Amino acid sequence: MAGINYRGGPAPKPGRQTRLLQLKVMLKGSKPPVWRRLIVRSDMNLAQLHHIIQRAFG
């Protein structure tokens, strides 16, 4: 698993639980298959998720 740390974006509101989501991200059409398994916070927005995916694939 890629060692990606999420440090951006607003802090979660006090008393609110943030779930963790496990994603399997694959490059379409690659042979051999290239994929990464990522654990991300459920309160991330799309721009933050995009940044994490870009870093995971280098």
Secondary structure, 3 states (H helix, E strand, C coil): CCCCCCCCCCCCCCCCCCCEEEEEEECCCCCCCCEEEEEEECCCCHHHHHHHHHHHCC
